[in-house]
Amino acid sequence: MKILVIGDTHGKLNKVRDILPKLTGIDLIAHTGDHYSDAVRLSEETGIPFVAVKGNCDGGGSDEFEIIETEYGKLLLTHGHAQNVNYQLTNLMYKAQEEDCKAAIFGHTHKALIDEAGGVRFVNPGSLSRPRDGSDGSYAIIRTSEDSLDASIVYYSTIMGGKKKPQAGYIRSLLNYSDRF
């Protein structure tokens, strides 16, 4: 199975529409929230099935999640705000373990990440429309088979050409992207 993972699109689909013609063989679009309706719209436009969750900007509940069944095993899809992913992944790891999932796909931070802990693979696609990692946006591709899950982060500039934006300063990131402001 080949899954396009996007999230935190916030109603801005231009970059997603730019990359879609360059992608082939997508079986599923997984949207990590913050504009759930964007996933619905993309599925209608492309005919590709989708699974999505609501994020904090959608009025998503405190523990909203979906399970994606793959030949490799179950994947947890959530936005991540309820698991406090801005500061640690422990709560998300526990949630994935409770649901017997081999991976946790999440958003909220607008920063791309692939990591692993406690037997759980973590995938955050970042954001194509509002990245917070100094890039010009990113998404993830997950490929599953019976015995593997391969995940990769793809930056907009890589597939579309161009130059990445410089990294934002640490203090600016704290001020601009804190959940408290």
N, C-alpha and C positions, 0 to 999 in steps of 0.2 A: 504494500500500500504506500502511496506517496501523498503526503499531507502538506499543504501550504498553511503555515501558521502565521497569522497576523494579529495585531491587536492595537489598542489605543489609537484607533484611526480618527476618532472624534469628528466624524462626518466629512473627512477629507480623503477622498478616494483617488485623486489624480495619480499619485505615485503607484498605487495598487493597480490601477488600470494601465499604467505604463509597463509594469513588469509582466502582467498576465500573458500577453502575446508571446513573451519570450520563454514561458514555462510550458512544458509538455507533460502529459501523463498524470496530471493532478487528479487524484481520486476523491479528495475531500479538502474543504477549506475549514480550518479551525480558527475561530476568532476568540481572543482572550478577554474581550469586553471593552467597555467604554466606546459605545455606539454599536450596540447589538444590531441595530437596524442596518448598519453597513454590511454585516454578514448576509443578512436577508437580501439586500439589494444586489450584492455581488453574485450570490447564488442564482438569483433571477436573471441577471445579465449573462452569466456564463453557462448555466445549466449544471454546474458542479454542486453536488450536495454540500451542506455545511453543518457544523455543530458550533454553537456559540454560547457564551454565558454573559450575563449582565455584569458590568463593572460598577464602581462607586459613582461614576457620572451617569449611569443608567438607572440609578436607584436600586442596584443589585443588593440582594440580601447578604446577611453576614456570613453565610456559608454556602453560597450558590456554586454548584459544580455540575459537570457532566462527565460521563465515562465514555471514552472512545474505545470500542472493541476492535482489536487488530489481531492478526495471526500471531504476533509476538506476545500479546497479552494486553491487559487493560492500561489505558492512559488516562490520567486525571486532567481535566481541563477546568481551570478556575481563573478568576481575575487576579486574586492574590492579596487584595487589600485587607480582607478579613484574617489572613494568616500573617499579616505584618511583614510582608516580603521586602519592604524598604530597608529593614534592619537585620533580618536573619531568615533562614529557610527552614528552621527546625519545625515550626508548626505545619508548614506545607509538607515536609517529609512525613510527619506523623499522619497527616490527613491521607496522603497517598498510601502509606502502609496500612492504615485502617480500611481503606477501600480495595486493598490487594492490587494496587496499581504499580507497574514497573517504571512509570515516568509521570512527572507532573509538569504540565504545560501551563504557564501563567504569564501575566503581564503586569500592569500597574506602574512599574518603575520606569518604563520607557527606555530601558537599557537592555541590550541583548546579552544573553548569558546561556552557556551550556555548562553544566556542572553535574556532580554526582555525590551523593552521601547516603549512608544507610541503605544501600541497595536501590536507591531511587535516582533516576536520571531527571535532571531539571532542565527545562527549555523555556527561555523567555525570548520571543522574537524581537523585542525592542519595539520601536514604533517607526513606521514610514512617514507619518505626517507630523509628529512632534517628538523627535528623538531628544534624549537628554544625555547622550554619551559623546557629543562632539562630532557625530557622524551626520550624514545627510539622510539617514533612515535605514532601517533594516527589517528583515523578515526571516523566518526560519523554514527550512524544508526538513521534514522527517520522513525517512524511508524505513518501513518495517518489513521483516520477513519472519519465518517461523522461529529463527534463532538469533535475530539481531534487530536492533533499533539504531539507526544512524541518523544523527541530527547535525545540521549545519546552519550557521548564520550567514545570510547573504546581504551585503550592503548595497543600497541603491546605486551608489557610484560604481560598484563593481559590474553590475549587469547593464547599467545605462551609460556608463562612461562618466567622466567628470572627476572632480576633486572633492575629497572629504573636507568638511569644515574643521577648523581648529578646535581642539578640546576646550571646553568652557572651564573657567577657574573653579577651584574647590569651594571657596566662599560663595561665589555667585550661585553655584549649584545648590548649596544649602539654603540660601535665601529664596531662590526662585522655585525650587521644587519640593520644599518641605511641605508635609501634610498639615503642618500647623498654621500655615499662612494662606 
